[in-house]
Amino acid sequence: MKLTIFSHTAKNLALAGVKSITLHDMGNVEMWDLSGNFFLSEDDIGKNRAVACTAKLQELNNAVLISTLTEDLTNEHLSKFQVC
């Protein structure tokens, strides 16, 4: 469920044209992820989920800067964002 919400929210934000999106996920793509995230394919299994989604998400809107964060969230990381 968490991954599905992540992909739909990221898609909607990219299509809305926000300035930038940072995807945070420390996990790797597993087979079960393919049923809940339309940005992933079998070729992505074993890759970090956020990194695997970046290119396809970027295709939706090249004007939006898409970045990833694949490590633990810290207060320093969170202080750089306007909305989390």
Backbone as CSV, one residue per row, in Angstrom:
resi,resn,N_x,N_y,N_z,CA_x,CA_y,CA_z,C_x,C_y,C_z
1,MET,0.818,-1.197,0.000,0.000,0.000,0.000,0.859,1.258,0.000
2,LYS,1.898,1.267,0.800,2.761,2.434,0.911,3.384,2.791,-0.437
3,LEU,3.857,1.792,-1.154,4.489,2.036,-2.437,3.493,2.540,-3.465
4,THR,2.263,2.054,-3.449,1.240,2.510,-4.374,0.930,3.983,-4.132
5,ILE,0.782,4.378,-2.883,0.526,5.779,-2.562,1.682,6.638,-3.039
6,PHE,2.890,6.170,-2.825,4.093,6.874,-3.246,4.066,7.143,-4.747
7,SER,3.771,6.137,-5.556,3.816,6.304,-7.006,2.700,7.215,-7.503
8,HIS,1.501,7.105,-6.937,0.395,7.967,-7.360,0.629,9.416,-6.951
9,THR,1.123,9.627,-5.768,1.404,10.982,-5.304,2.508,11.618,-6.134
10,ALA,3.575,10.881,-6.377,4.675,11.402,-7.186,4.202,11.726,-8.599
11,LYS,3.404,10.867,-9.180,2.850,11.107,-10.525,2.032,12.391,-10.540
12,ASN,1.137,12.534,-9.574,0.284,13.721,-9.523,1.076,15.004,-9.328
13,LEU,2.106,14.962,-8.493,2.947,16.138,-8.285,3.727,16.500,-9.542
14,ALA,4.257,15.496,-10.227,5.000,15.753,-11.463,4.087,16.347,-12.531
15,LEU,2.903,15.791,-12.678,1.963,16.303,-13.681,1.473,17.706,-13.326
16,ALA,1.412,18.024,-12.041,0.986,19.356,-11.608,2.063,20.407,-11.863
17,GLY,3.303,19.959,-12.041,4.378,20.877,-12.380,5.038,21.559,-11.194
18,VAL,5.109,20.872,-10.053,5.839,21.459,-8.923,7.303,21.649,-9.322
19,LYS,8.021,22.476,-8.587,9.412,22.776,-8.937,10.315,21.544,-8.858
20,SER,10.163,20.771,-7.776,11.023,19.596,-7.607,10.353,18.559,-6.709
21,ILE,10.776,17.313,-6.890,10.303,16.187,-6.096,11.514,15.378,-5.675
22,THR,11.578,15.035,-4.409,12.611,14.124,-3.922,11.925,12.848,-3.466
23,LEU,12.321,11.737,-4.056,11.778,10.435,-3.688,12.664,9.822,-2.614
24,HIS,12.066,9.412,-1.501,12.833,8.770,-0.440,12.379,7.324,-0.304
25,ASP,13.315,6.417,-0.441,13.047,4.995,-0.219,14.384,4.305,-0.039
26,MET,14.508,3.539,1.018,15.755,2.836,1.285,15.693,1.382,0.847
27,GLY,14.520,0.929,0.398,14.356,-0.469,0.021,14.615,-0.727,-1.445
28,ASN,14.834,-1.994,-1.763,15.046,-2.415,-3.144,13.771,-3.018,-3.714
29,VAL,13.652,-2.946,-5.022,12.486,-3.488,-5.716,12.464,-5.003,-5.564
30,GLU,11.294,-5.515,-5.173,11.054,-6.948,-5.096,9.909,-7.276,-6.048
31,MET,9.731,-8.543,-6.340,8.709,-8.960,-7.293,7.327,-8.409,-6.927
32,TRP,6.955,-8.452,-5.650,5.626,-8.000,-5.237,5.416,-6.515,-5.489
33,ASP,6.504,-5.723,-5.580,6.384,-4.284,-5.844,5.801,-4.004,-7.228
34,LEU,5.974,-4.936,-8.151,5.540,-4.718,-9.537,4.030,-4.586,-9.648
35,SER,3.289,-5.170,-8.727,1.832,-5.089,-8.791,1.295,-3.782,-8.218
36,GLY,2.100,-3.049,-7.503,1.619,-1.850,-6.852,2.245,-0.561,-7.327
37,ASN,3.160,-0.627,-8.269,3.834,0.580,-8.742,4.020,0.486,-10.250
38,PHE,3.306,1.335,-10.966,3.342,1.285,-12.428,4.624,1.842,-13.024
39,PHE,5.522,2.400,-12.204,6.811,2.876,-12.693,7.864,1.763,-12.738
40,LEU,7.577,0.614,-12.153,8.564,-0.452,-12.026,8.327,-1.579,-13.011
41,SER,9.422,-2.254,-13.393,9.338,-3.429,-14.256,10.249,-4.521,-13.686
42,GLU,10.186,-5.692,-14.286,11.037,-6.797,-13.816,12.512,-6.445,-13.887
43,ASP,12.899,-5.599,-14.817,14.304,-5.186,-14.941,14.784,-4.400,-13.720
44,ASP,13.857,-3.864,-12.938,14.211,-3.055,-11.771,14.417,-3.867,-10.500
45,ILE,14.090,-5.139,-10.510,14.222,-5.971,-9.310,15.676,-5.933,-8.818
46,GLY,15.815,-5.638,-7.529,17.142,-5.526,-6.916,17.674,-4.106,-6.857
47,LYS,17.103,-3.188,-7.633,17.520,-1.782,-7.607,16.756,-1.055,-6.502
48,ASN,17.292,0.051,-6.069,16.588,0.874,-5.096,15.282,1.360,-5.723
49,ARG,14.185,1.308,-4.967,12.865,1.675,-5.504,12.794,3.119,-5.966
50,ALA,13.331,4.050,-5.193,13.281,5.463,-5.579,14.071,5.702,-6.859
51,VAL,15.253,5.141,-6.927,16.107,5.306,-8.112,15.441,4.682,-9.337
52,ALA,14.832,3.520,-9.157,14.193,2.829,-10.276,13.017,3.620,-10.845
53,CYS,12.357,4.417,-10.033,11.188,5.188,-10.488,11.561,6.522,-11.128
54,THR,12.745,7.008,-10.897,13.115,8.365,-11.276,12.981,8.637,-12.773
55,ALA,13.530,7.800,-13.614,13.524,8.068,-15.060,12.102,8.103,-15.629
56,LYS,11.278,7.156,-15.237,9.906,7.126,-15.759,9.084,8.288,-15.221
57,LEU,9.322,8.660,-13.985,8.632,9.809,-13.421,9.078,11.090,-14.127
58,GLN,10.347,11.192,-14.431,10.880,12.371,-15.117,10.260,12.541,-16.499
59,GLU,9.937,11.435,-17.165,9.314,11.490,-18.483,7.956,12.190,-18.466
60,LEU,7.290,12.195,-17.333,5.974,12.835,-17.236,6.055,14.350,-17.351
61,ASN,7.162,14.925,-16.860,7.307,16.376,-16.901,8.783,16.734,-16.747
62,ASN,9.418,17.085,-17.856,10.846,17.419,-17.816,11.140,18.721,-17.090
63,ALA,10.115,19.526,-16.825,10.322,20.793,-16.122,10.460,20.595,-14.616
64,VAL,10.111,19.422,-14.120,10.197,19.125,-12.685,11.517,18.417,-12.401
65,LEU,12.259,18.913,-11.440,13.523,18.287,-11.031,13.208,17.109,-10.111
66,ILE,13.594,15.914,-10.516,13.362,14.704,-9.732,14.698,14.252,-9.137
67,SER,14.742,14.087,-7.821,15.954,13.591,-7.167,15.566,12.475,-6.200
68,THR,16.570,11.795,-5.678,16.312,10.685,-4.765,17.124,10.843,-3.486
69,LEU,16.604,10.262,-2.444,17.290,10.172,-1.162,17.141,8.732,-0.714
70,THR,18.260,8.031,-0.596,18.208,6.591,-0.318,18.840,6.224,1.022
71,GLU,19.003,7.209,1.872,19.580,6.968,3.194,18.571,7.383,4.266
72,ASP,18.899,7.140,5.515,18.019,7.524,6.614,17.708,9.012,6.563
73,LEU,16.452,9.355,6.853,16.075,10.757,6.959,16.606,11.337,8.256
74,THR,17.143,12.525,8.164,17.616,13.232,9.351,16.910,14.584,9.407
75,ASN,17.028,15.252,10.527,16.468,16.602,10.632,17.096,17.531,9.602
76,GLU,18.369,17.326,9.320,19.052,18.151,8.315,18.419,17.952,6.939
77,HIS,18.144,16.688,6.567,17.484,16.435,5.299,16.117,17.107,5.247
78,LEU,15.333,16.900,6.285,13.959,17.414,6.315,13.907,18.936,6.305
79,SER,14.907,19.583,6.856,14.914,21.058,6.914,15.061,21.687,5.520
80,LYS,15.455,20.903,4.538,15.641,21.427,3.168,14.341,21.439,2.374
81,PHE,13.271,20.830,2.904,12.019,20.708,2.170,10.964,21.662,2.685
82,GLN,10.092,22.099,1.781,8.962,22.941,2.170,7.763,22.082,2.572
83,VAL,7.599,20.923,1.918,6.488,20.018,2.203,7.037,18.599,2.260
84,CYS,6.603,17.837,3.272,7.027,16.435,3.400,5.813,15.550,3.499
